[in-house]
Amino acid sequence: MDIDRRDFLKLTAGSLVMDPRDAAYATKEMLKPKFAIPFHYGTFPVLRGTPQEYQAALGLTSTQIFPISPGDKLTF
């Protein structure tokens, strides 16, 4: 698969920079990528947001979400 960098988004969805709702807004209303990987969640107590909260805040979208856990790897 040939992926254009503008189609691929990694974004914080914990709460340090953006909480899941803010991350969902940026994804759906501003950036509109084809693929998104939420990160920076669950590794420290202050990072309470979850990928599930991010996906719920997104609602129906054409963006394909890849929720991963620390240490996981993805291949495209």
Secondary structure, 3 states (H helix, E strand, C coil): CCCCHHHEEEEECCCCCCCHHHHHHHHHHHHCCCEEEEECCCCCCCCCCCHHHHHHHHCCCCCEECCCCCCCCCCC
